[in-house]
Amino acid sequence: MKIGRNPLVFIFVTRMIDAIGFGIVMPVLPQLLMSMGAPNVSSAASTAGWLIATYAILQFICGPLIGNLSDRFGRRPVILASLFAYGFDYTLTGFAPTITWLFLGRAVAGVAGAVYVPANAFVADVTPPEQRARAFGLVASAFGLGFIIGPGIGGLLGVLGPRAPFFAAGALAVVNFLFGIFVLPESLPVDRRRTFSWRRANHSVRRSHSKSIRRCSSTHWSS
């Protein structure tokens, strides 16, 4: 499928925003947590670590789930929905009154952050095999760039207050969502879509299935 350059630019920006969203709040989390009642810096730093872990764990768990949804409904709606959820979540988290709200916000952001799966699938859909390595290299560099500049942006915005980076991350996601509405086509034709499968969406089930296959194969050859 031949698609112009704008969609790939959009995917590049999407992956960069994904990484920026992970790091932009890091510098201000201890200060924000102390304003919410954490007794000292040590306690705030510990809670901040759990908040970051919540984001990463949910992103890891939901990656196959979001990927399967994009196989079923197409790349475009899943990517755009994730970006909209990103923007809404970060804005809502910016107003979070309690630490519990922060955990809920980071959990939702982690789910939305699993957009990397349909984004990578989009790249595979629209690039010919001989250009695929280059395209994936660009996407990977976007994540690396976002991961580097995210904490820096968060530190600069932290001067405006500990909630400012959340609003900035939300604004970035919303702007990219609006950009995607106009430039992101659907890359997965209807005849190539497949039904949603919990087996494909579950890490542990797939590992267990693979082990069963290996055991059966080992038993077969030993006999």
Residue pairs with C-beta under 8 A, 6 or more apart in sequence:
1 125
1 126
1 187
2 126
3 126
3 185
3 187
6 183
7 122
7 126
7 183
7 184
7 185
7 187
8 123
8 126
8 127
8 135
8 138
9 183
10 176
10 179
10 180
10 183
10 184
11 119
11 122
11 123
11 139
11 142
12 138
12 139
12 142
13 142
13 176
13 179
14 79
14 83
14 115
14 119
14 176
14 180
15 116
15 119
15 139
15 142
15 143
15 146
16 142
16 143
16 145
16 146
17 83
17 86
17 146
17 169
17 172
17 173
17 176
18 113
18 115
18 116
18 119
18 143
18 146
19 142
19 143
19 144
19 145
19 146
19 147
19 150
20 146
20 147
20 149
20 150
20 153
20 169
20 172
21 86
21 90
21 109
21 113
21 150
21 169
21 172
21 173
22 52
22 55
22 56
22 113
22 146
22 147
22 150
23 146
23 147
23 149
23 150
23 151
23 154
24 150
24 151
24 153
24 154
24 157
24 165
24 168
24 169
25 154
25 165
25 166
25 169
26 48
26 52
26 150
26 151
26 154
27 151
27 154
27 155
27 158
27 165
28 154
28 155
28 157
28 158
28 162
28 163
28 164
28 165
29 44
29 47
29 48
29 51
29 52
29 162
30 38
30 41
30 44
30 45
30 48
31 44
31 158
31 162
32 102
32 162
32 163
33 43
33 44
33 47
33 48
33 99
33 102
34 40
34 41
34 44
35 162
36 96
36 97
36 98
36 99
36 102
37 99
38 44
38 47
38 99
47 99
50 103
51 102
51 103
51 106
52 106
54 103
54 106
54 107
54 110
55 106
55 107
55 109
55 110
55 113
56 110
57 110
58 106
58 107
58 110
58 111
58 113
58 114
59 110
59 111
59 113
59 114
59 116
61 203
62 110
62 111
62 114
63 114
63 116
63 117
64 117
64 200
64 201
64 202
64 203
64 206
65 114
65 201
66 78
66 82
66 111
66 114
66 115
66 117
66 118
67 114
67 117
67 118
67 121
67 201
68 196
68 197
68 200
68 201
69 78
69 118
69 196
70 78
70 79
70 117
70 118
70 121
70 188
71 121
71 188
71 193
71 194
71 196
72 193
72 194
72 195
72 196
73 193
74 186
74 187
74 188
74 193
75 118
75 119
75 121
75 122
75 125
75 186
75 187
75 188
76 180
76 184
76 185
76 186
76 187
78 115
78 118
79 115
79 118
79 119
79 122
79 180
79 184
80 177
80 180
80 181
80 184
82 112
82 113
82 114
82 115
82 118
83 112
83 115
83 173
83 174
83 176
83 177
83 180
84 173
84 174
84 177
85 108
85 111
85 112
86 109
86 112
86 113
86 115
86 169
86 170
86 173
86 177
87 170
87 171
87 172
87 173
87 174
87 177
88 170
89 105
89 108
89 109
89 112
89 170
90 105
90 109
90 166
90 167
90 169
90 170
90 173
91 166
91 167
91 170
91 171
91 174
92 105
93 101
93 102
93 105
93 106
93 109
93 166
93 170
94 163
94 164
94 166
94 167
94 170
95 163
96 102
96 105
116 143
119 139
120 136
120 139
121 187
121 188
122 187
123 132
123 135
123 136
123 139
124 132
125 187
125 188
126 187
127 135
153 165
153 168
154 165
157 164
157 165
157 168
158 164
158 165
198 205
199 205
199 206
199 209
200 206
